[in-house]
Amino acid sequence: MKKTCLITGATDGIGKQTALELAMQGFNLGLVGRNSEKGASVVSELIHDTGNNSIRFHYADLSIMKSVQNLVDEIKKTYETIDVLVNNAGAYFSNLKMTDEGFEKTFALNHLSYFYLTTYLLEIVKHGNPGRIINVSSTAHKNTELDFEDIQGINYYKGWPAYGRSKLMNIMFTYECHRRFSDSGVTFNCLHPGFVDSSFGNNNLGFAKNSIKIAKKLFAIDLVKGAKTSIYLSSSDDVAGISGKYFDKCKAVQSSKASYIEGDQKKLLEATEELINSLQIN
Ligand SMILES: NC(=O)c1ccc[n+]([C@@H]2O[C@H](COP(=O)([O-])OP(=O)(O)OC[C@H]3O[C@@H](n4cnc5c(N)ncnc54)[C@H](OP(=O)(O)O)[C@@H]3O)[C@@H](O)[C@H]2O)c1
């Protein structure tokens, strides 16, 4: 039977490349993005290039939890089972931006959306064969730690540290889910894709945008290489049953010391739950 995979941030970069290759493998795909026109065009392109007709677009602004809840409702109506959820959408914001729901935007997009989709789609991922949840993190998580007095880092906002912390959260969240839901049959893993020549950073202006552009020209790997670990974790039999690991270049590797502190992983989950509950969306 065809497996179903839902990928966030699938309209560009690593997410789109992951979608292309999983489409070629015959997956039934749900592509999540914030731009419906771009989404429709990516769906047509992938169907044309792969001959796989089972590709749909789902709209969500993943930095807004109300929008993520609407997505959850739509996904539950559309699919009985999700075999693979790839939490991939993420961005770096050089300046402090707050969402209409009152969250710092890096934190909302890069962490809260992963948390929200995982939490509210877990029931249907459990029907997967077996279910896999994959969180795209980054080596940028190294040399950062969380500040539970100001979990969103609003009081001293700087773009890169905020991005690094959000990517540390992705790893800590993965490890905590692995422990909490180990009896669910679902596996939880995370990864660093490499420094990839995607559209990453283009949402910024001036120096912040141009410096990333130059670095990408000099050092970045292409999208095909950059999507390899996401595709491996989504579809390879090698990782069936493997859970609670951080991967780089398709190999399980150590993440930072801070990421393994179990008390902090638990605290992060509880703090996130509290913030989400305060929104009273459900
Ligand atoms: N590129 C790298 O070197 C690198 C390194 C380490 C980790 N990563 C991680 O890899 C993941 C993918 O990044 P990428 O490099 O592929 O970046 P990208 O090319 O900029 O793609 C990001 C994707 O996320 C979508 N997105 C952004 N904001 C969104 C929102 N509010 N709601 C819904 N979708 C949204 C974008 O939509 P649009 O198409 O509308 O823009 C796009 O589809 C991120 O989690 C990033 O942190 C990247």
Ligand as a Chemical Component Dictionary entry (heavy atoms), coordinates in Angstrom:
data_LIG
# 
_chem_comp.id                   LIG 
_chem_comp.type                 NON-POLYMER 
_chem_comp.pdbx_formal_charge   0 
_chem_comp.three_letter_code    LIG 
# 
loop_
_chem_comp_atom.comp_id 
_chem_comp_atom.atom_id 
_chem_comp_atom.alt_atom_id 
_chem_comp_atom.type_symbol 
_chem_comp_atom.charge 
_chem_comp_atom.model_Cartn_x 
_chem_comp_atom.model_Cartn_y 
_chem_comp_atom.model_Cartn_z 
_chem_comp_atom.pdbx_ordinal 
LIG N1  N1  N 0  19.466 25.841 4.151  1  
LIG C1  C1  C 0  20.302 25.472 5.107  2  
LIG O1  O1  O 0  21.532 25.617 4.994  3  
LIG C2  C2  C 0  19.794 24.840 6.372  4  
LIG C3  C3  C 0  20.739 24.373 7.311  5  
LIG C4  C4  C 0  20.288 23.765 8.466  6  
LIG C5  C5  C 0  18.929 23.624 8.697  7  
LIG N2  N2  N 1  18.036 24.084 7.775  8  
LIG C6  C6  C 0  16.610 23.910 8.072  9  
LIG O2  O2  O 0  15.984 23.303 6.955  10 
LIG C7  C7  C 0  14.587 23.632 6.947  11 
LIG C8  C8  C 0  14.186 24.020 5.539  12 
LIG O3  O3  O 0  14.880 25.202 5.191  13 
LIG P1  P1  P 0  15.312 25.550 3.693  14 
LIG O4  O4  O 0  16.762 25.756 3.710  15 
LIG O5  O5  O -1 14.728 24.593 2.729  16 
LIG O6  O6  O 0  14.614 26.979 3.553  17 
LIG P2  P2  P 0  13.749 27.626 2.362  18 
LIG O7  O7  O 0  14.329 27.277 1.044  19 
LIG O8  O8  O 0  13.617 29.056 2.742  20 
LIG O9  O9  O 0  12.342 26.893 2.485  21 
LIG C9  C9  C 0  11.531 27.118 3.610  22 
LIG C10 C10 C 0  10.137 26.574 3.357  23 
LIG O10 O10 O 0  9.349  26.891 4.507  24 
LIG C11 C11 C 0  8.196  27.638 4.084  25 
LIG N3  N3  N 0  7.765  28.602 5.105  26 
LIG C12 C12 C 0  8.460  29.650 5.601  27 
LIG N4  N4  N 0  7.697  30.332 6.481  28 
LIG C13 C13 C 0  6.508  29.691 6.548  29 
LIG C14 C14 C 0  5.303  29.915 7.250  30 
LIG N5  N5  N 0  5.145  30.955 8.075  31 
LIG N6  N6  N 0  4.285  29.057 7.059  32 
LIG C15 C15 C 0  4.398  28.022 6.199  33 
LIG N7  N7  N 0  5.505  27.748 5.502  34 
LIG C16 C16 C 0  6.544  28.589 5.654  35 
LIG C17 C17 C 0  8.660  28.344 2.817  36 
LIG O11 O11 O 0  7.536  28.789 2.085  37 
LIG P3  P3  P 0  7.680  29.772 0.806  38 
LIG O12 O12 O 0  7.938  28.847 -0.355 39 
LIG O13 O13 O 0  6.343  30.445 0.739  40 
LIG O14 O14 O 0  8.804  30.707 1.062  41 
LIG C18 C18 C 0  9.446  27.236 2.163  42 
LIG O15 O15 O 0  8.578  26.300 1.570  43 
LIG C19 C19 C 0  14.420 24.720 8.002  44 
LIG O16 O16 O 0  13.876 24.158 9.166  45 
LIG C20 C20 C 0  15.838 25.207 8.279  46 
LIG O17 O17 O 0  15.982 25.686 9.601  47 
LIG C21 C21 C 0  18.436 24.695 6.624  48 
# 
loop_
_chem_comp_bond.comp_id 
_chem_comp_bond.atom_id_1 
_chem_comp_bond.atom_id_2 
_chem_comp_bond.value_order 
_chem_comp_bond.pdbx_ordinal 
LIG N1  C1  SING 1  
LIG C1  O1  DOUB 2  
LIG C1  C2  SING 3  
LIG C2  C3  SING 4  
LIG C2  C21 DOUB 5  
LIG C3  C4  DOUB 6  
LIG C4  C5  SING 7  
LIG C5  N2  DOUB 8  
LIG N2  C6  SING 9  
LIG N2  C21 SING 10 
LIG C6  O2  SING 11 
LIG C6  C20 SING 12 
LIG O2  C7  SING 13 
LIG C7  C8  SING 14 
LIG C7  C19 SING 15 
LIG C8  O3  SING 16 
LIG O3  P1  SING 17 
LIG P1  O4  DOUB 18 
LIG P1  O5  SING 19 
LIG P1  O6  SING 20 
LIG O6  P2  SING 21 
LIG P2  O7  DOUB 22 
LIG P2  O8  SING 23 
LIG P2  O9  SING 24 
LIG O9  C9  SING 25 
LIG C9  C10 SING 26 
LIG C10 O10 SING 27 
LIG C10 C18 SING 28 
LIG O10 C11 SING 29 
LIG C11 N3  SING 30 
LIG C11 C17 SING 31 
LIG N3  C12 SING 32 
LIG N3  C16 SING 33 
LIG C12 N4  DOUB 34 
LIG N4  C13 SING 35 
LIG C13 C14 SING 36 
LIG C13 C16 DOUB 37 
LIG C14 N5  SING 38 
LIG C14 N6  DOUB 39 
LIG N6  C15 SING 40 
LIG C15 N7  DOUB 41 
LIG N7  C16 SING 42 
LIG C17 O11 SING 43 
LIG C17 C18 SING 44 
LIG O11 P3  SING 45 
LIG P3  O12 DOUB 46 
LIG P3  O13 SING 47 
LIG P3  O14 SING 48 
LIG C18 O15 SING 49 
LIG C19 O16 SING 50 
LIG C19 C20 SING 51 
LIG C20 O17 SING 52 
# 
